[in-house]
Amino acid sequence: MRELADAAKQTKAWACYDCGKCTATCPISRVGGDYTPRRHVLATNLGQRKELVENGSLNSCLTCSLCDQRCPAEVAYTTLVQKLREITHVDGKEPECPHGGALQSMMRVMAKGGTKQNRMEWLTDDLRTESKTGEALYWTGCTMYYDAFFPEFKISTLEGTRAAVRLMNRVNVTPVVSPEERCCGHDLLWNGDREHFELLAKHNVKLVADSGAKTLVTSCAECLRTWKIDYAPFFESAPPRILHITEFLSDYLSALEFKANGKRKVVFQDPCRLGRHLGIYDPPRRALSALPGIELVEMRRSGPGAVCCAGGTWSNCDRFAKKIQVERLREARATGAEVLATACPKCQVHFRCTMQDPNLAGEIEIKMSDVAQLVVDSLSQGIKSERDGSE
C-alpha cells in the first residue's frame, strides 16, 4: 500500500480528475484496444495492488507519453507505469515478451557478466576508433544483436551505427567504441526488472567514466533517454555531455561539404524517447534539411503529436500494436515520400516487421534509412575550412 501511495505522490496521480483525455489520446485505445490509463491511475490511488497485478493490461502501455503531454492535471502517467511495473514485477508479474523473451534473456545474461561478447565485428577497416580511452565515446547500443535476431527482415541497423562513426571520423573525432559495452538495460527497466537494470547501469557508467570521455554520442533514442535520465543517480562525478548523433552533427553541419545525390522526398519518424521523453525534435530535421536534393516532408502527426512505432520495450507486440504501425506507415506513404528516415534502430525493426505482412506490403512498404546514413550518402570528399570555406 505504501509503495502505491508513494507512486501516486511522485507522479501526481492523486490529481487526476477523471476527464478521460488520456484514454481519448492513447494510440491503443484509438485502434480499438480495451485500454485506459485511468484504470491504473484509479487503482493506484485506491491502493489496489492486486488489481494492478491481476488485470494484466499494465504491460500494454506503449509508454509513448502522448497522454502525459495532454493531461490537464499534469499526471506523469508514463513514469507511473514504470513504477507500477517495478512493483508488480516483485509480485511475479512480467510482460508476455515476443520472440520467446530471447532479447530479455540476452540482457539479463549481460547484466550478470562473465560472458564474452563479440561486439566488434561490425567495424570495417575504414573506421577509426579507440577501444579504451578518449575524449569522445560512441555508444553502439544493441544494433549488432538486432541484425542477428531478425535476418528475415532484411534490414541492417548496423549501417546507421557505421554511419555515425564515419561522421565522427569525418570531423576528426576518433571515438572510443568499447568491446566491454553492455546493453543499457532500457527494456528491462521498462519491463519492471530494476535489479538487472541496475547491474547494467553500474557497469556501463563505470566503463564510460574509466574511458575519460567528455562526450558520449549514440544513435539510439532509447539509449539516449537511459543515459540522460535513468543513469543519472549512478554517476559519482559529473556525467559526460550526452548527445544523439543528430545533436552532435548540429555543431558540424556548416563545416561539412555535401553533394547532391539525386532528388528525393524524405519523411522523418519522431521516436517517442527522442521527442516527447527528451524534447529533441529539431536536430534530425536540421540534418536532413541541410542535404542537397532532399525535400523534407512531414506526416500529419509529427513532432510532439507524432505516433510512435508501437514497439517500445519488446513487451506489447500484439494486434493493436500492428494496427498502430500499419496506420503510421500509411501516413508516411501518404506524404509521397520515398524514404522514411529514422533516429532510432528500434523504429526500423518494428516497422520492417509490419512490412512483412504479405497482405499489406503493397500499401505500407517504404524504404527506411537512419538519418546518419542519409547524411553519409550526401557527403563529398572533405570539410570546409573555417578560414576560407574551401575543402
HUUR-V877656 format. One record per residue. N is the residue number from 0. SS is DSSP state (2 for helix, 1 for strand, 0 for the rest). D_CENTER is the distance of its C-alpha to the mean C-alpha in whole Angstrom. Layout:
N & SS & D_CENTER
N & SS & D_CENTER
//
This chain:
0 & 0 & 33
1 & 2 & 32
2 & 2 & 28
3 & 2 & 28
4 & 2 & 30
5 & 2 & 28
6 & 2 & 25
7 & 2 & 26
8 & 2 & 28
9 & 2 & 24
10 & 2 & 22
11 & 0 & 26
12 & 2 & 26
13 & 2 & 29
14 & 2 & 29
15 & 0 & 28
16 & 0 & 31
17 & 0 & 30
18 & 0 & 30
19 & 0 & 28
20 & 2 & 25
21 & 2 & 22
22 & 2 & 23
23 & 2 & 24
24 & 2 & 21
25 & 0 & 19
26 & 2 & 18
27 & 2 & 19
28 & 2 & 22
29 & 2 & 23
30 & 0 & 23
31 & 0 & 25
32 & 0 & 23
33 & 0 & 26
34 & 0 & 23
35 & 0 & 24
36 & 2 & 22
37 & 2 & 26
38 & 2 & 27
39 & 2 & 24
40 & 2 & 25
41 & 2 & 29
42 & 2 & 29
43 & 2 & 28
44 & 2 & 30
45 & 0 & 33
46 & 0 & 32
47 & 0 & 32
48 & 2 & 30
49 & 2 & 31
50 & 2 & 30
51 & 2 & 27
52 & 2 & 27
53 & 2 & 29
54 & 2 & 28
55 & 0 & 25
56 & 0 & 22
57 & 2 & 20
58 & 2 & 18
59 & 2 & 18
60 & 0 & 16
61 & 0 & 12
62 & 0 & 11
63 & 0 & 11
64 & 0 & 13
65 & 2 & 15
66 & 2 & 18
67 & 2 & 18
68 & 2 & 18
69 & 2 & 21
70 & 0 & 23
71 & 0 & 26
72 & 0 & 27
73 & 0 & 24
74 & 0 & 23
75 & 0 & 19
76 & 2 & 19
77 & 2 & 15
78 & 2 & 16
79 & 2 & 19
80 & 2 & 17
81 & 2 & 16
82 & 2 & 19
83 & 2 & 21
84 & 2 & 19
85 & 2 & 20
86 & 2 & 24
87 & 2 & 24
88 & 2 & 23
89 & 2 & 26
90 & 0 & 28
91 & 0 & 27
92 & 0 & 24
93 & 0 & 21
94 & 0 & 19
95 & 0 & 20
96 & 0 & 18
97 & 0 & 18
98 & 2 & 19
99 & 2 & 21
100 & 2 & 19
101 & 2 & 19
102 & 2 & 16
103 & 2 & 16
104 & 2 & 20
105 & 2 & 18
106 & 2 & 16
107 & 2 & 19
108 & 2 & 21
109 & 2 & 20
110 & 2 & 20
111 & 2 & 24
112 & 0 & 24
113 & 0 & 27
114 & 0 & 26
115 & 0 & 26
116 & 0 & 22
117 & 0 & 23
118 & 0 & 20
119 & 0 & 22
120 & 0 & 23
121 & 0 & 21
122 & 0 & 22
123 & 0 & 25
124 & 0 & 28
125 & 0 & 27
126 & 0 & 24
127 & 0 & 26
128 & 1 & 24
129 & 1 & 25
130 & 0 & 25
131 & 0 & 26
132 & 0 & 26
133 & 0 & 25
134 & 0 & 25
135 & 1 & 21
136 & 1 & 18
137 & 1 & 16
138 & 1 & 13
139 & 0 & 12
140 & 0 & 10
141 & 0 & 11
142 & 2 & 12
143 & 2 & 15
144 & 2 & 15
145 & 2 & 13
146 & 2 & 16
147 & 2 & 19
148 & 2 & 18
149 & 0 & 18
150 & 2 & 20
151 & 2 & 22
152 & 2 & 19
153 & 0 & 20
154 & 0 & 17
155 & 0 & 16
156 & 2 & 13
157 & 2 & 15
158 & 2 & 16
159 & 2 & 13
160 & 2 & 14
161 & 2 & 17
162 & 2 & 17
163 & 2 & 16
164 & 2 & 18
165 & 2 & 21
166 & 2 & 20
167 & 2 & 20
168 & 2 & 24
169 & 2 & 25
170 & 0 & 25
171 & 0 & 27
172 & 0 & 24
173 & 0 & 24
174 & 1 & 21
175 & 1 & 21
176 & 0 & 20
177 & 0 & 20
178 & 0 & 22
179 & 0 & 21
180 & 0 & 18
181 & 0 & 16
182 & 0 & 13
183 & 0 & 11
184 & 0 & 12
185 & 2 & 9
186 & 2 & 10
187 & 2 & 14
188 & 2 & 14
189 & 2 & 12
190 & 0 & 15
191 & 0 & 18
192 & 0 & 18
193 & 2 & 19
194 & 2 & 21
195 & 2 & 19
196 & 2 & 16
197 & 2 & 19
198 & 2 & 20
199 & 2 & 17
200 & 2 & 17
201 & 2 & 20
202 & 2 & 21
203 & 2 & 18
204 & 2 & 19
205 & 2 & 22
206 & 2 & 21
207 & 2 & 20
208 & 2 & 23
209 & 2 & 25
210 & 2 & 24
211 & 0 & 25
212 & 0 & 22
213 & 0 & 22
214 & 1 & 19
215 & 1 & 16
216 & 1 & 14
217 & 1 & 10
218 & 0 & 9
219 & 0 & 5
220 & 2 & 3
221 & 2 & 3
222 & 2 & 6
223 & 2 & 7
224 & 2 & 8
225 & 2 & 9
226 & 2 & 12
227 & 2 & 12
228 & 2 & 13
229 & 2 & 14
230 & 0 & 15
231 & 2 & 18
232 & 2 & 20
233 & 2 & 21
234 & 0 & 22
235 & 0 & 25
236 & 0 & 26
237 & 0 & 24
238 & 0 & 20
239 & 0 & 20
240 & 1 & 18
241 & 1 & 14
242 & 1 & 13
243 & 1 & 10
244 & 2 & 13
245 & 2 & 13
246 & 2 & 15
247 & 2 & 17
248 & 2 & 18
249 & 2 & 19
250 & 0 & 22
251 & 0 & 23
252 & 0 & 23
253 & 0 & 27
254 & 0 & 28
255 & 1 & 26
256 & 1 & 29
257 & 1 & 28
258 & 0 & 30
259 & 0 & 29
260 & 0 & 28
261 & 0 & 29
262 & 0 & 29
263 & 1 & 25
264 & 1 & 24
265 & 1 & 20
266 & 1 & 18
267 & 1 & 14
268 & 0 & 11
269 & 0 & 10
270 & 0 & 6
271 & 0 & 7
272 & 0 & 5
273 & 0 & 7
274 & 0 & 10
275 & 0 & 11
276 & 0 & 10
277 & 0 & 11
278 & 0 & 13
279 & 0 & 12
280 & 0 & 13
281 & 2 & 16
282 & 2 & 15
283 & 2 & 14
284 & 2 & 17
285 & 2 & 19
286 & 2 & 18
287 & 2 & 19
288 & 2 & 22
289 & 0 & 23
290 & 0 & 24
291 & 0 & 27
292 & 0 & 28
293 & 1 & 24
294 & 1 & 25
295 & 1 & 21
296 & 1 & 22
297 & 0 & 20
298 & 0 & 19
299 & 0 & 21
300 & 0 & 18
301 & 0 & 16
302 & 2 & 15
303 & 2 & 15
304 & 2 & 16
305 & 0 & 14
306 & 0 & 13
307 & 0 & 10
308 & 0 & 10
309 & 0 & 11
310 & 0 & 10
311 & 0 & 7
312 & 0 & 9
313 & 0 & 12
314 & 0 & 14
315 & 0 & 15
316 & 0 & 16
317 & 0 & 19
318 & 2 & 21
319 & 2 & 20
320 & 2 & 16
321 & 2 & 18
322 & 2 & 20
323 & 2 & 17
324 & 2 & 16
325 & 2 & 19
326 & 2 & 20
327 & 2 & 17
328 & 2 & 18
329 & 2 & 21
330 & 2 & 20
331 & 2 & 19
332 & 2 & 22
333 & 2 & 24
334 & 0 & 23
335 & 0 & 25
336 & 0 & 22
337 & 0 & 23
338 & 1 & 19
339 & 1 & 16
340 & 1 & 14
341 & 1 & 10
342 & 0 & 8
343 & 0 & 5
344 & 2 & 7
345 & 2 & 6
346 & 2 & 8
347 & 2 & 10
348 & 2 & 11
349 & 2 & 12
350 & 2 & 13
351 & 2 & 16
352 & 2 & 16
353 & 2 & 18
354 & 2 & 20
355 & 0 & 22
356 & 0 & 24
357 & 0 & 27
358 & 0 & 28
359 & 0 & 25
360 & 2 & 25
361 & 2 & 27
362 & 2 & 26
363 & 2 & 22
364 & 0 & 21
365 & 0 & 20
366 & 1 & 19
367 & 1 & 16
368 & 1 & 15
369 & 1 & 12
370 & 2 & 14
371 & 2 & 15
372 & 2 & 17
373 & 2 & 19
374 & 2 & 20
375 & 2 & 21
376 & 2 & 23
377 & 0 & 24
378 & 1 & 26
379 & 1 & 29
380 & 1 & 31
381 & 1 & 31
382 & 1 & 30
383 & 0 & 32
384 & 0 & 35
385 & 0 & 34
386 & 0 & 38
387 & 0 & 39
388 & 0 & 36
389 & 0 & 37
390 & 0 & 35
//
